[in-house]
Amino acid sequence: MTVDAQFSQPAPVAAESDAAGGNRPHRGRRSLTLAVAGLVLLAGLAIGSAWLIQNRTRSQFQSRCEQAKREGLWAELRVAADEWSQWDSQDSQPRWLAAEAAQQQDEFQDLADCLGKIPASDPNYAFALAEKANVEWTALNQPLLALQTSEQAVQLEPRLTDTHSRIISFYAMTGQRIAMLKAIRAALQAGAEPREAYTYLVMADILSFSNGSDLNEKWIQSNPNEVQFKISLAVNT
């Protein structure tokens, strides 16, 4: 009877075991939740610190460039803007500042290079290309490269009247009648035709220019093997 009684009293032990076992998952879940919250907090602090550091660095570059520009230290502005661009290649502001510094120093090739590096995400990217083309047409005397840059600019922003004018005049000066008419139509469709476009359109078959030979001679200097310039020079002469 004693033995039977001993076997009939296991319930309290089992209950204690169940109760103890039932508490463990709750404590585990609380520990895991606290660990995750801690990691999230640390990640947030790290991101916030990185943002503050980045923002402070950008402000330092901007202040340095503004001071150099204000004092007319164009060489210093050029260096500072370049360092800023190396630190953040996606920011277009230092590229514009570098271009301004190059322009102030009459460094025209550097100016064209700076304008060509303006990120395509910049809202004034087409304007940058138009300005780059203007430098290539004039100071750099690179008409073929200028034509390519100009056509890229008007594809992005069809309302660039001055750029259309350059393209149309180039084709007219080099006797490329079909290309000229195509360029005129593109300008008309964009509502950005220069005034001379109508004259060129009406007189497409009999166009001649008093400065045609001078321009083609100039263009041959930068492109000695360009047959079109040689032909146009002969025709205009």
C-alpha positions in Angstrom: 0.0 0.0 0.0 2.9 2.4 0.7 4.3 1.7 -2.7 1.0 2.2 -4.4 0.6 5.5 -2.5 4.0 6.7 -3.7 3.2 6.1 -7.3 -0.1 7.8 -7.0 1.5 11.1 -6.0 3.5 12.3 -9.1 1.1 15.2 -10.0 2.8 18.0 -8.0 6.2 17.3 -9.6 4.7 17.2 -13.1 2.9 20.4 -12.5 6.0 22.1 -11.3 7.9 20.8 -14.4 5.2 22.0 -16.7 5.1 25.4 -15.1 8.8 25.8 -15.2 8.9 24.7 -18.9 6.1 27.0 -19.8 8.0 30.1 -18.5 11.1 29.5 -20.6 9.6 30.5 -24.1 8.2 33.8 -22.6 11.6 34.8 -21.3 13.2 33.8 -24.6 10.8 35.9 -26.6 11.4 38.9 -24.4 15.2 38.5 -24.7 15.0 38.3 -28.5 12.7 41.3 -28.7 15.1 43.4 -26.6 18.1 42.2 -28.8 16.3 43.2 -32.0 15.3 46.6 -30.6 18.9 47.2 -29.5 20.2 46.4 -33.0 17.6 48.6 -34.6 18.6 51.4 -32.2 22.3 51.0 -33.0 21.6 50.9 -36.8 19.5 54.1 -36.5 22.3 55.8 -34.5 24.9 54.7 -37.1 22.8 56.0 -40.0 22.1 59.3 -38.2 25.8 59.7 -37.5 26.8 59.0 -41.1 24.2 61.5 -42.4 25.5 64.2 -40.0 29.1 63.6 -41.1 28.2 63.6 -44.8 26.1 66.8 -44.4 28.9 68.5 -42.4 31.5 67.6 -45.0 29.3 68.9 -47.8 28.8 72.1 -46.0 32.6 72.5 -45.5 33.2 72.0 -49.3 30.4 74.5 -50.1 31.8 77.1 -47.7 35.3 76.7 -49.0 34.1 77.2 -52.6 31.9 80.1 -51.8 34.7 81.9 -50.0 37.1 81.3 -53.0 34.5 82.6 -55.4 33.7 85.6 -53.3 37.4 86.5 -53.1 38.0 85.8 -56.8 40.4 83.0 -56.1 39.6 81.1 -59.2 42.5 78.6 -59.0 41.5 77.8 -55.4 37.9 77.4 -56.4 38.9 75.1 -59.2 40.8 72.8 -56.8 38.1 72.9 -54.1 35.4 72.1 -56.6 37.4 69.2 -58.0 38.0 67.7 -54.5 34.2 68.1 -53.8 33.4 66.2 -57.0 35.8 63.4 -56.1 34.1 63.1 -52.7 30.6 63.1 -54.3 30.5 62.4 -58.0 26.7 62.6 -58.2 26.5 66.2 -57.0 26.4 68.6 -59.9 27.0 71.8 -58.0 30.8 71.4 -57.8 30.9 70.8 -61.5 29.2 74.1 -62.2 31.6 75.8 -59.9 34.6 74.2 -61.6 33.2 75.4 -65.0 32.9 78.9 -63.7 36.4 78.9 -62.4 37.7 77.6 -65.7 35.8 80.2 -67.6 37.2 83.0 -65.4 40.7 81.8 -66.2 40.0 81.4 -69.9 40.8 77.7 -69.7 38.4 76.8 -72.5 39.3 73.1 -72.8 38.9 72.7 -69.1 35.6 74.6 -69.3 34.3 72.2 -71.9 35.5 69.2 -69.9 33.8 70.5 -66.7 30.5 71.1 -68.6 30.7 67.7 -70.1 30.9 66.1 -66.7 27.7 67.7 -65.4 25.6 64.6 -64.3 22.7 63.8 -66.7 20.4 63.9 -63.6 21.0 67.6 -63.4 17.8 69.5 -64.5 20.1 71.9 -66.5 22.0 69.1 -68.2 20.9 70.1 -71.7 21.9 73.7 -71.0 25.3 72.5 -70.0 25.7 70.6 -73.3 24.6 73.7 -75.2 27.3 75.8 -73.4 29.9 73.1 -74.0 29.0 73.1 -77.7 29.3 76.9 -77.8 32.9 76.7 -76.5 33.6 74.0 -79.1 32.2 76.1 -81.9 34.2 79.1 -81.0 37.3 79.1 -78.7 38.2 75.4 -79.3 37.4 75.4 -83.1 36.1 71.8 -83.0 33.1 72.0 -85.4 32.5 68.3 -85.7 32.5 67.7 -82.0 30.5 70.8 -81.5 27.9 69.6 -84.0 27.6 66.3 -82.1 27.2 68.0 -78.7 24.7 70.5 -80.2 22.5 67.7 -81.6 22.6 65.9 -78.3 21.5 69.1 -76.5 18.5 69.7 -78.8 17.4 66.1 -78.5 17.1 66.6 -74.8 15.8 70.2 -74.9 14.3 71.0 -78.4 13.6 74.6 -77.4 17.3 75.7 -77.6 16.9 78.2 -80.4 20.6 79.3 -80.4 21.8 75.7 -80.6 19.4 75.0 -83.5 20.8 78.1 -85.2 24.4 76.8 -84.9 23.4 73.4 -86.4 21.5 74.9 -89.3 24.2 77.4 -90.1 26.9 74.7 -90.0 25.0 72.6 -92.6 24.3 75.6 -94.7 28.0 76.8 -94.6 29.2 73.3 -95.6 26.7 72.9 -98.4 24.9 70.0 -96.8 21.5 70.9 -98.2 19.5 67.8 -97.1 21.0 67.9 -93.6 20.2 71.6 -93.4 16.6 71.1 -94.4 16.2 68.3 -91.8 17.6 70.6 -89.1 15.3 73.4 -90.1 12.3 71.1 -89.9 13.3 69.9 -86.4 13.6 73.5 -85.2 10.2 74.4 -86.7 8.6 71.4 -85.0 10.0 72.5 -81.7 8.9 76.1 -82.2 12.5 77.1 -81.8 13.5 78.1 -85.3 16.0 81.0 -85.7 14.9 83.8 -88.0 17.5 83.0 -90.6 15.9 79.5 -91.0 13.2 80.9 -93.2 15.7 82.5 -95.5 17.8 79.3 -95.7 14.6 77.3 -96.4 13.5 79.6 -99.3 17.0 79.9 -100.8 18.2 76.3 -100.1 19.3 75.8 -103.7 21.2 79.0 -104.2 22.8 79.7 -100.8 26.2 81.4 -100.6 28.0 83.2 -97.8 30.5 86.0 -97.8 32.3 84.5 -94.9 31.9 80.9 -96.1 35.4 80.5 -97.3 36.9 82.0 -94.1 34.9 79.7 -91.8 35.7 76.6 -93.9 39.4 77.5 -93.8 39.2 77.8 -90.1 37.5 74.5 -89.7 40.0 72.8 -92.0 42.8 73.8 -89.6 41.2 71.6 -86.9 40.1 68.9 -89.3 42.6 68.8 -92.2 41.2 65.5 -93.6 37.6 66.5 -93.6 36.5 66.4 -97.3 33.3 68.3 -96.8 35.2 71.4 -95.6 37.5 71.3 -98.6 34.6 71.0 -101.0 32.7 73.8 -99.3 35.8 76.0 -99.3 36.2 75.5 -103.0 32.5 76.3 -103.6 32.4 79.4 -101.4 35.7 80.6 -102.9 
